[in-house]
């Protein structure tokens, strides 16, 4: 959570300085999706024991990776 939360703070700062940046908005959306899907599926798996929830966890990880790439693009093109 810590690193991705810091990433969301960076997204907010970048979006404040570049309000029209499509990449900053995309990065924020992907990081939030990553938090919900990755962390949410792991929490739900541990609380409910439903093994099928583990299958969607990598999708959250992919959203995190794409979110960081979009953040890098937003900063680079800024």
C-alpha angles and dihedrals in degrees: 000000000000100000095041091047088054087049090055090052089052090049090053093050092047093046089051091055095038105032094169095052110124090191093056091051091046091049092053093049092049094048092050090048089050092051093049098043101035100037095030093053092049092048092047091047092052094044099043104024092226102152094198091071090069089067093069096047094090090056088061090050090052090051089052092051093047090046092055091047091050090049090052090049091049091051093045096047093038 
